Structure formats: structure tokens, C-alpha cells
């Protein structure tokens, strides 16, 4: 009975498990307006159209200031028991130019942070490889979006 507010990061607690009580449902999500020069992207790899379950996924959000990454966040999906925020990759990018070398280094940090399993959808090593590729591409897309001029 009633309402409560909870951070999205606190909802998943394990594979197929959430922190929601029995009968509790999510009724809304709040996303603040992004600051100027902010870009986001989410990419995932799904091997077949018939099966909409990602083998690996990567999300990136960046804020630019004077061509430099002011802040960055990188999160991974399907490569750990719960969605994984890779703080060290975001911290690495903070204050650095948004160039390919730095984006690739952050992607490698994300790849190293992944804790995938081997199952019917893919091997752990293949998923780690995908994390590196998807993270780099998501960062590139997020940076490109942050550079777009918005009215």
C-alpha cells in the first residue's frame, strides 16, 4: 500500500530477481533533462531476431566541456549477474580529450570489468570481446551526439 521512490540501480539484485516486494510494480521513471553537450547511446548484440535476449550490451553517457570529457558513465548488460556500472572507465575518461585512443582505453577497462558466463548464447570470452567493441561504439556515438548543436 502506498508509494515509494527507489533508485533504478537498486532494483535488480540478481539474475531474474529484483528488490520489488510481492505485488509491487514500477509505475514511473524520472529522467532529468540532460545538460547541454550531453550524449548517450546503448548498443547490444543479439545473434538472432527470433530471440530478443542480448548476449552483451553497453550503455554510455558523456558530458563535454570545451572538447574535453567533463564526465562519463559506462554500464554493461548481460555480462554480470546484474547491470554493471563501470566506474573506473568513466573516471578514466573524465578530464580527457574525446579521442579514439581514450575511448578505446575506456572500452578495455569495461571489457576487463565484465564478468560474463558461458551459456547457450555465447562463451565468456566472446562476450568480453563484444563488451569492448560495443563500449567503444557506444562511446563514439554518445560523443557524437554530445557534439551536436541542439536548439
N, C-alpha and C positions, 0 to 999 in steps of 0.2 A: 504494500500500500504506500502510495506516495511517489515522490520523485527523488532522484539523487543524481549528482554530477560526478563523473569519473573520467580520468584521463584515458584516451584511447589506448595508450601504451599499457595500461593496467588491465585491459580486457582479456587478451589472450594469455593463458597460463601454461599451455601445453598443446600438443597435437590434438585437435578436435575438442579442446577444453577451454572454457572461459571462466572469468570471475563472476559472471552473472548468476544471481540466485535463481532457484527454480521459479518459473513463471515470469521472471524479469525480462524485459525486452528493451532494446535500444530504440528510442523514439526520434532522436535527432542528434545531429553532429554540428558543432560550431567550428567554423574556419574563419579566422580574422582575415580582413582584406590584406593581400600581400603588399609589402612596401615596394616603392619604385625600384626598378632594376633587380627584381626577384624573378627567378625562373625555376620551374620544376619539371620533372619528367619521371615516368615509370615505364619500364620495359620488362617484359617477361618472355621466357621461351616455353612454348607449348608445342610438343612434337606433332600432334595430330589435331585437326579441327574437331574430331569426334569426342576428344577428351579435353575438357576445359580446365585442366589442373596443371598449373605451372611446374616445370622442372626446376626453374630458378627464376627469381625476379630481383630487380634492383630499382630503387627509387632515389632520386637526387633532388635536392633543393639548394639553391645558391643565391646569395645576395652579392651584387657587385658594387664597388665604390671606386671610381676613377680607374676602371680596368683591372682592379685587383679584387680577388675574392674576399669579401668582408666576413662572410660566414658560409658554412656549408654543412649539410646533413645528408648522410647516406644511410639507407635502410635496405635490408635484404629480406627476401621472401623465399620460402620453400627450401632453405638451406640450413635450418636450425629448428629446434622444437617450437619456437615462436618467432614472429618477426624480429629481426635483429638490427638494432641501431648501431652503426659502426662509428662510434665517437672519434676514435683515433684518426680515421680517414678525413672526417670533417675538420678536426683540429689541425691536421697536417695542411689542409688547403687554406685555412684562414690566414689572410695577410699575404698570400702568394699570388702571382700573376695567373690568370686563367689560360695557361698554355697547355699544349698536349703533353709535355713532359710531366707537369704537375698532376694533370688529370689521370695519366697512366699510373703514376706513383700512388695516387689515392685509390685507384681501381685495384692495384696489387695489395694494398692494405685491406681492402674489403675482401678480396679473394682469400687472404690469409685468415681473416676473421670468420669466414664461413665454416659451419660445422655440419656439412651435409651427410646424409646416409646413402647407401646404395640400396635401391629398390627397383621395382619393375620399370620405373620411369627413367632411370639412369644411374650411372655409377657416381660415387662421391667425387672422384677425380674429374669426371666430365662436368659435374655441377660446379665444382670450384672454377674450372675453366670458364664456364658460362657466366659465373659471377663477375669475373674480371672483364669479360667482353661487355656484358650488359651494363656494368657500373660505368665503364669508360664512355659508352654510348649515351647513357642517361645523363652523365655529367656534361658531355658535349652539347646535348640537346637543351639541358637546363641553362647552361651558359649562353647559348644562342638565344634562348627565349628572354633571358635577363638583359641581353643587349638590345632587344627590340624596343623601339620607341613606342610608348603607349600614350594614347590621347587621354 
